[in-house]
Amino acid sequence: MAENLYFVGNFALPSTTNPTAAATVSAVSVQLQLAVASGHQYCLVEYGISFAAAPTGALITLRSTNTASTLSTACMTPTPYNNANAPASSTTTTTATTAFGTAAVAPAATVNQVFDAQVLSTNTYIKQFPLAREPVLLASDFLQIVLTAGLVTTCYCYFIWRE
């Protein structure tokens, strides 16, 4: 059987309304962080970010680190993406594991690898990784979307990964 895909975003899972976008800051900030469970490896399939205002000149970096940033809000429980009957994801959601922030947060100092870096000129950016060329996230690592922006606005961002 194929491995399961999971989704998490920088918003609470809505029940009757649309998700609420998270605030950005005019400094370096971790917008979304995914904790890889101990004893597991994840493959990142896709990630994306959308802004309410054009982020001209904003730098977005997708990277892995072995040191978590403590953010302000725990993420929604990761949801199955390709199989409604999939078991629960092995990741945890706390402010120090899978979380997002609404304030400037200095990214963790130890970067293992940068998977993508873009200077954005449009308000939506989506990156899909081809099969067999997805970034592999090691056990107990943290995947982060780090934003360096000169404007304060709101954004949505997400990860889709395979366990």
C-alpha positions in Angstrom: 0.0 0.0 0.0 1.2 3.5 -0.8 2.4 5.8 2.0 0.0 8.4 3.3 0.1 12.1 2.7 -0.6 14.7 5.4 -1.4 18.4 5.4 -0.8 21.1 7.9 -1.1 24.9 7.6 -0.5 28.0 9.7 -4.1 28.3 10.7 -6.7 26.6 12.9 -8.8 24.0 11.1 -12.1 25.9 10.5 -15.4 24.3 11.3 -17.9 26.7 9.8 -15.8 29.6 8.5 -12.7 30.1 6.3 -9.3 29.8 7.9 -7.8 33.0 9.4 -4.5 34.2 7.9 -1.5 34.5 10.2 0.2 37.9 10.6 3.7 38.4 9.2 6.3 40.8 10.6 8.8 43.2 9.1 11.7 41.0 10.3 13.1 37.5 9.9 10.4 35.1 11.1 9.6 31.4 11.1 6.1 31.3 9.5 5.5 27.5 9.8 7.5 24.7 11.4 7.0 20.9 11.1 8.5 18.5 13.6 9.6 15.1 12.3 8.8 12.4 14.8 11.6 10.4 16.4 12.2 7.2 14.5 10.6 8.5 11.3 11.5 10.1 8.0 9.2 12.4 6.0 9.3 13.3 2.4 8.1 16.8 1.5 5.8 16.7 -1.5 4.7 20.3 -1.7 4.6 23.6 0.2 3.2 27.0 -0.5 2.6 30.5 0.8 0.1 33.2 -0.2 0.1 36.8 1.0 -2.7 39.3 1.3 -0.5 42.0 -0.2 2.2 41.7 -2.8 5.5 40.8 -1.0 7.8 42.5 -3.4 11.4 41.6 -2.4 10.4 39.2 0.3 12.8 36.2 0.7 11.3 32.9 1.5 13.6 30.0 2.6 12.6 26.4 3.1 15.1 24.6 5.3 15.6 21.8 7.8 17.3 22.3 11.2 17.9 20.1 14.2 16.9 23.0 16.6 13.3 24.0 17.0 12.1 27.6 17.2 9.4 28.1 19.8 6.5 29.8 18.1 3.3 31.4 19.4 0.6 28.9 18.2 0.5 25.1 17.8 -0.8 24.1 14.4 -4.0 22.3 13.7 -3.8 18.5 13.9 -2.3 17.3 10.6 -5.0 16.0 8.4 -4.8 13.0 6.0 -4.5 14.4 2.4 -4.8 11.4 0.1 -6.5 8.8 2.3 -9.4 9.7 4.6 -8.8 6.4 6.5 -5.1 7.0 7.1 -3.8 6.6 10.6 -3.0 9.8 12.5 0.2 11.5 11.6 3.2 10.7 13.8 4.0 14.4 14.2 3.1 16.4 17.3 1.6 19.9 17.5 2.9 22.2 20.3 4.4 25.6 20.2 7.9 24.0 20.2 7.2 21.3 17.6 4.7 21.7 14.7 3.6 25.4 15.0 3.4 28.8 13.5 4.2 32.3 14.7 2.7 35.8 14.8 5.8 37.6 16.0 9.4 38.0 14.9 11.2 34.8 15.8 14.9 34.3 15.2 15.3 31.1 13.3 17.3 28.3 14.9 21.0 28.6 14.4 21.9 25.2 13.1 20.6 24.7 9.5 21.1 21.2 8.1 19.9 22.0 4.5 18.2 24.6 2.5 15.7 23.0 0.1 14.4 26.2 -1.6 15.1 29.9 -1.5 13.1 32.5 -3.5 12.8 36.3 -3.7 9.1 36.7 -4.3 7.5 39.1 -6.6 4.0 37.7 -6.6 1.6 37.0 -3.7 1.4 33.3 -4.2 4.2 30.7 -4.4 3.8 26.9 -4.6 6.6 24.4 -4.9 5.9 20.8 -5.8 8.8 18.3 -5.7 8.9 15.6 -8.5 8.6 12.0 -7.4 11.9 10.5 -6.1 13.4 14.0 -5.8 11.5 15.1 -2.7 13.5 16.5 0.2 13.9 13.8 2.9 13.5 15.1 6.4 15.4 13.1 9.0 14.0 11.9 12.4 13.8 14.7 15.0 14.5 17.4 12.5 12.3 20.5 12.0 11.2 21.8 8.6 10.7 25.6 8.5 9.4 28.3 6.2 11.5 31.3 7.1 10.3 34.7 5.8 12.4 37.9 5.5 9.9 40.6 4.5 9.9 44.3 4.6 6.1 44.6 5.0 3.6 43.6 7.5 0.6 41.7 6.1 -1.1 38.3 6.5 -0.3 35.0 4.9 -1.3 31.4 4.6 1.3 28.7 4.3 1.3 24.9 4.3 3.2 21.7 4.0 2.1 18.4 2.4 4.4 15.4 3.3 4.6 11.7 3.0 5.1 9.4 6.0 
